[in-house]
Amino acid sequence: MKVLTEPWQIIANNLPVQEFPGYGPDLYNSARTLIVPSSIFVRFGVSQLDSVRFVSSFYGICALLIFIMSVIALQRRNSETGNLKEVVLSNKNKLVFILYAFLPSYFLWSNLGLRESASQLFLLATFYLCVKLIDSHGFMRWIIIAFTPIVLMLAFGSRPETATLFSICALFFGFIIFWKVRNYSIAFVIFLGFALGQVFTTTPTVRASEVLIAAKVPVTETKSVQPQIDSELSKQCKHKNQHLAEKNDRFVCIFFKQYEVIDRNPFKKAKSQVLTTQILEYKRNVNRVEASSALPESSCTFNFTGVLQKFSCNIVELPYRLPSFLIRPFPFIDSGSNSQNLAGYENILWLFLISFGVLRALRKAKFQENGFIIAFLFSFLTCFATAAALYEGNLGTAFRHKSTILWSLLLILILTNESRVIRRRIY
């Protein structure tokens, strides 16, 4: 008897997400842009592990291509001649492209089939489309407006919290653009993408019931694989194990679980994502349980109430947890398993990239032609790093999630290398 235990197996056999053993629908909604394509390959006989790794690797390659396209789009805005060859073949740019493609941890996450590949692809694609929207006109502008919300929606299907944070930062800058130059397109596509993302990742409230159905003999395990059902013949079922015949086929009446949607509330989903900030202390303590690289347990000593207490409890933890998220484990300070030691050596590179990127963003952003875009990238990087630092409870998970800021950090380094002064327009 075959029992299905993996998400892509459940979806490949047309079972509802409520059947996910031990996980429930939340896992599906937070990884569906990786699970659904993987389930397609499972239907064609590809092994489950190979399917998800193939899709993840494909996402990683697409992310690299879009990263290169983003660099080209941004630097051509700075170039008077628009020399594409000059942009692509620049030695500094080639070094950054190689770093983005083969940074050990990022390369490994893509090949292992983790959600970081899908999340990074669709966030980076949304950013690229917004950049193109700034300078596009006519029919192409409407094409970009139509596609950008869909791409952002797919980002919610990989890591909803990360996509929510990205949307909040993008909306803030979109409203500034609207206020300054009365261009509402960026704010519009981000808001629409955010709304679609809530619908896309909302798990409906369902009512489960068991009904008698006529299943073709031999009957498969009803909790694992969808049986072949004759809906018309099912009306004749009176009791379990009743045998029926239809032409040359034999059927048996069995109990089968069916689901009826009774409620679907995307607004509730959006509210729960935003309100995650109120339970950061609880989350980081849960995320440290049974982890070999667990960070110290957080214990709030303030006697305030409400928002003031939550803010105080988190702000006092930040000076310790933010460096832990960004550069730990670190060689000679954090020793442990071989994988932890390797991560420590990679964090030497992360320390250089983060320090150099932050300093250049703070010193040069306002003098750059793409200064407004640099400010957005820096705000997303800062907000994500702060939120993740207060959410993570162990170094292993923190190190994996850190790859989310890689594309924004490298773009900041490229853009702050430009020497041209800012134009009159704000973006």
C-alpha positions in Angstrom: 0.0 0.0 0.0 1.5 3.3 -1.1 1.3 6.1 1.4 2.0 9.7 0.2 3.8 11.9 2.7 5.4 14.7 0.6 3.6 17.9 -0.6 4.3 17.4 -4.3 3.0 13.8 -4.1 -0.3 15.0 -2.5 -0.8 17.7 -5.2 0.2 15.3 -8.0 -2.6 13.0 -6.9 -5.2 15.7 -6.8 -5.7 15.5 -3.0 -6.6 18.6 -1.1 -3.9 20.4 0.9 -5.8 19.5 4.1 -4.4 16.0 3.6 -0.8 17.0 4.1 0.4 14.7 6.9 1.9 16.6 9.8 1.9 19.9 8.0 -1.5 20.9 6.8 -2.2 23.6 4.2 0.2 26.2 5.6 3.2 24.4 4.1 1.5 24.2 0.7 0.6 27.9 0.6 4.1 29.0 1.7 5.8 26.9 -1.0 3.3 26.3 -3.8 5.3 28.0 -6.5 7.9 25.2 -5.9 5.5 22.4 -5.1 3.1 22.7 -8.0 5.7 22.6 -10.8 7.4 19.7 -9.1 4.1 17.8 -8.9 3.9 18.1 -12.8 7.1 16.1 -13.1 5.9 13.6 -10.5 2.9 12.9 -12.7 5.3 11.9 -15.5 7.1 9.5 -13.3 10.1 11.6 -12.2 11.1 10.9 -8.6 9.9 13.4 -6.1 13.3 14.5 -5.0 14.6 14.9 -8.5 11.5 16.9 -9.5 11.8 19.5 -6.8 15.5 19.9 -7.3 15.1 20.3 -11.0 12.5 23.0 -10.6 14.6 24.7 -7.9 17.7 24.7 -10.1 15.7 26.1 -13.0 14.5 28.9 -10.8 18.2 29.6 -9.8 19.3 29.8 -13.4 16.3 32.1 -14.2 17.2 34.3 -11.2 20.8 34.7 -12.5 19.5 35.7 -16.0 17.1 38.3 -14.5 19.9 39.6 -12.2 22.1 40.2 -15.2 19.1 41.9 -17.0 18.6 44.1 -14.0 22.2 45.2 -14.0 22.0 45.9 -17.7 18.7 47.9 -17.3 20.1 50.0 -14.4 23.5 50.7 -16.0 22.1 51.6 -19.4 20.0 54.3 -17.7 23.4 55.8 -16.7 25.0 55.4 -20.0 24.8 58.1 -22.6 25.6 55.7 -25.4 23.6 52.8 -24.1 26.5 50.4 -25.0 25.2 47.0 -24.0 28.6 45.3 -24.6 30.3 47.7 -22.3 27.8 46.9 -19.5 27.9 43.1 -19.9 31.6 42.7 -20.4 32.8 45.0 -17.6 35.3 43.1 -15.4 33.6 44.3 -12.2 30.2 43.2 -13.5 31.4 39.8 -14.5 32.9 39.3 -11.1 29.6 40.2 -9.5 27.7 37.8 -11.9 30.0 35.0 -10.9 29.6 35.7 -7.2 25.8 35.7 -7.5 25.8 32.4 -9.4 28.4 30.5 -7.4 28.3 31.8 -3.9 28.5 28.4 -2.1 25.4 28.7 0.0 23.2 30.3 -2.6 24.3 27.7 -5.2 23.7 24.9 -2.7 20.2 26.1 -1.8 19.2 26.2 -5.4 20.4 22.6 -6.1 18.9 21.2 -2.9 15.4 22.4 -3.8 14.8 24.9 -1.0 12.2 27.7 -1.2 14.9 30.4 -1.3 15.3 29.8 -5.1 11.7 30.5 -5.8 11.4 33.5 -3.4 14.5 35.2 -4.8 13.5 34.6 -8.4 10.1 36.2 -8.2 11.2 39.1 -6.0 14.0 39.9 -8.3 11.7 39.6 -11.3 9.3 42.1 -9.7 12.1 44.5 -9.0 13.3 44.2 -12.6 9.8 44.8 -14.1 9.4 47.9 -11.8 12.7 49.3 -13.1 11.6 48.7 -16.7 8.2 50.3 -15.9 10.0 53.6 -15.0 11.3 54.1 -18.5 8.7 52.2 -20.6 6.1 53.9 -22.8 3.2 52.9 -25.0 2.1 49.3 -25.4 5.2 47.9 -23.6 4.2 49.9 -20.5 0.8 48.2 -20.4 2.4 44.8 -20.8 4.7 45.4 -17.8 1.7 46.7 -15.8 -0.2 43.5 -16.5 2.6 41.1 -15.7 4.2 42.7 -12.6 1.3 41.9 -10.2 1.3 38.3 -11.3 5.0 37.9 -10.7 4.7 39.5 -7.2 1.8 37.2 -6.5 4.0 34.2 -7.3 6.5 35.5 -4.8 3.9 35.1 -2.1 3.7 31.5 -3.0 7.2 30.9 -1.9 7.8 32.9 1.2 4.7 35.1 2.0 6.3 37.1 4.9 9.3 38.0 2.7 7.0 39.1 -0.1 4.9 41.1 2.3 8.0 43.0 3.5 9.1 43.6 -0.1 5.7 44.9 -0.9 5.6 47.3 2.0 9.0 48.8 1.1 8.0 49.0 -2.6 4.7 50.6 -1.8 6.4 53.3 0.4 8.7 54.3 -2.5 5.8 54.0 -5.0 3.8 56.5 -3.0 6.8 58.9 -2.9 7.0 58.7 -6.7 3.3 59.4 -6.9 3.6 62.4 -4.6 6.7 63.8 -6.4 5.8 63.3 -10.1 2.2 62.0 -10.1 3.3 58.6 -11.5 1.1 56.0 -9.8 2.1 53.0 -11.9 4.6 51.5 -9.4 2.3 51.9 -6.4 -0.6 50.4 -8.4 1.2 47.3 -9.6 2.7 46.6 -6.2 -0.7 47.0 -4.4 -2.4 44.8 -6.9 0.3 42.2 -6.6 0.0 42.3 -2.8 -3.8 41.8 -3.0 -3.4 38.9 -5.5 -0.8 37.4 -3.3 -3.2 37.3 -0.4 -5.8 35.5 -2.5 -3.1 33.2 -3.9 -1.9 32.0 -0.5 -5.2 32.1 1.5 -6.3 28.7 2.7 -10.0 28.3 2.6 -11.9 27.1 5.6 -13.4 23.8 4.6 -15.9 21.3 6.0 -14.9 17.7 5.6 -17.5 14.9 5.3 -17.5 11.3 4.3 -19.7 10.1 1.5 -20.3 6.8 -0.3 -18.9 6.7 -3.8 -18.6 4.0 -6.4 -14.9 3.3 -7.0 -13.5 1.1 -9.7 -12.1 -2.2 -8.6 -9.3 -2.7 -7.6 -9.7 0.1 -5.1 -6.7 2.2 -4.3 -5.9 3.5 -0.8 -8.4 6.4 -0.5 -6.2 8.5 1.8 -3.2 8.3 -0.6 -4.4 8.2 -4.2 -7.5 9.5 -5.8 -9.7 6.5 -6.7 -11.5 6.2 -10.1 -15.0 7.3 -9.4 -18.2 7.0 -11.3 -20.4 9.8 -10.1 -23.6 8.5 -11.6 -23.1 5.0 -10.3 -22.3 6.5 -6.9 -26.0 7.4 -6.5 -26.8 3.7 -6.2 -24.6 3.2 -3.2 -26.5 2.2 -0.1 -23.8 0.8 2.2 -20.1 0.2 2.3 -18.6 -2.7 0.3 -21.7 -2.8 -1.9 -20.7 -4.2 -5.3 -22.0 -2.6 -8.5 -21.4 -3.3 -12.2 -21.3 -1.0 -15.2 -20.7 -2.7 -18.6 -17.4 -4.6 -18.2 -16.2 -2.7 -15.2 -16.8 -3.6 -11.5 -17.2 -1.0 -8.8 -17.4 -1.1 -5.0 -19.0 1.4 -2.7 -16.5 2.9 -0.2 -16.5 5.9 2.1 -14.5 8.8 0.6 -13.6 12.1 2.3 -14.7 15.2 0.4 -14.3 18.9 1.3 -16.6 21.8 1.0 -15.3 25.4 1.0 -17.3 27.4 3.6 -15.1 30.5 3.9 -12.1 32.3 2.2 -10.8 35.5 3.7 -7.7 37.0 2.1 -7.9 40.1 4.4 -7.5 37.8 7.4 -4.4 36.3 5.8 -2.9 39.7 5.2 -3.6 40.7 8.8 -1.9 37.6 10.1 1.2 38.3 8.1 1.5 41.9 9.3 0.8 40.9 12.9 3.6 38.4 12.9 5.7 41.3 14.3 3.8 41.0 17.5 5.0 37.5 18.2 8.6 37.7 17.2 9.8 36.7 20.7 7.6 33.6 20.7 8.8 32.7 17.1 12.5 33.0 17.8 12.1 30.9 21.0 10.2 28.2 19.1 12.7 28.2 16.2 15.6 27.4 18.6 14.0 24.2 19.9 16.1 21.1 19.2 18.5 23.1 16.9 22.2 22.2 17.2 23.1 25.9 16.5 20.4 27.4 18.7 20.8 31.0 19.8 20.1 32.0 23.5 16.5 32.0 24.5 14.9 35.4 24.5 13.4 36.5 27.8 11.7 39.9 28.1 12.3 41.7 31.4 10.3 44.8 30.7 7.0 45.5 32.6 5.4 47.6 30.0 2.2 46.7 28.3 1.0 46.5 24.7 3.0 47.8 21.8 5.6 49.5 24.0 6.6 46.2 25.6 6.9 44.4 22.3 9.0 47.2 20.9 11.3 47.3 23.9 11.7 43.6 24.1 12.8 43.4 20.4 15.0 46.5 20.4 17.1 45.3 23.3 17.7 42.0 21.4 18.6 43.6 18.1 22.3 44.5 18.8 23.1 40.9 19.5 20.8 39.1 17.0 21.4 41.3 13.9 25.2 40.6 13.8 24.3 36.9 14.5 22.0 36.8 11.5 24.4 38.6 9.2 27.8 37.1 9.9 27.5 34.1 12.2 28.7 31.4 12.4 32.2 33.0 12.2 35.6 31.2 12.0 37.4 30.7 15.3 34.4 32.0 17.2 31.7 29.5 16.3 33.1 26.0 15.9 31.0 22.9 15.3 30.1 20.6 12.5 31.9 20.7 9.1 29.0 22.5 7.5 29.0 25.1 10.3 32.8 25.6 9.8 32.3 26.0 6.0 29.5 28.5 6.6 31.9 30.4 8.9 34.5 30.8 6.1 31.8 32.0 3.7 30.7 34.6 6.3 34.1 36.3 5.9 33.0 37.2 2.4 29.5 38.2 3.7 31.2 40.5 6.3 33.1 42.3 3.5 30.1 42.5 1.2 27.7 43.8 3.9 30.2 46.3 5.4 31.2 47.6 2.0 27.7 47.8 0.6 26.2 49.6 3.6 29.0 52.1 3.7 28.7 52.9 0.0 24.9 53.1 0.2 25.0 55.6 3.0 27.8 57.7 1.5 27.0 57.7 -2.2 23.3 56.9 -2.8 22.2 60.6 -3.0 24.9 61.4 -5.5 24.0 58.6 -7.9 21.6 58.8 -10.9 19.9 55.7 -9.5 19.9 57.0 -6.0 16.2 56.5 -5.5 16.5 52.8 -6.5 19.6 52.4 -4.3 17.5 53.8 -1.4 14.8 51.2 -2.0 17.3 48.3 -2.2 18.9 49.5 1.0 15.6 49.8 2.8 14.5 46.3 1.8 17.9 44.9 2.8 17.7 46.6 6.2 14.1 45.8 6.9 14.5 42.1 6.0 17.7 41.7 8.0 16.2 43.3 11.0 13.0 41.3 10.8 14.8 38.0 10.2 17.3 38.7 13.0 14.4 39.0 15.4 12.6 36.0 14.0 15.4 33.4 13.8 16.2 31.2 16.7 19.2 29.3 15.3 22.2 30.0 13.2 21.6 27.3 10.6 18.2 28.6 9.5 19.4 32.2 9.7 22.4 31.4 7.4 20.0 29.9 4.8 17.6 32.8 4.9 20.4 35.4 4.5 20.6 34.5 0.8 17.4 36.5 0.3 19.3 39.8 0.6 22.2 38.7 -1.8 20.7 40.2 -5.0 19.9 43.6 -3.4 23.3 43.8 -1.7 25.1 43.1 -5.0 23.0 45.6 -6.9 23.9 48.2 -4.4 27.6 47.5 -4.9 27.2 47.8 -8.6 25.1 51.0 -8.6 27.3 52.8 -6.1 30.3 52.2 -8.3 28.9 54.7 -10.8 30.2 58.2 -10.8 27.6 60.1 -12.7 25.5 62.6 -10.8 21.8 62.3 -10.3 19.3 63.7 -12.9 16.6 66.1 -12.0 13.9 63.3 -11.8 13.8 61.6 -8.4 14.2 58.0 -9.8 
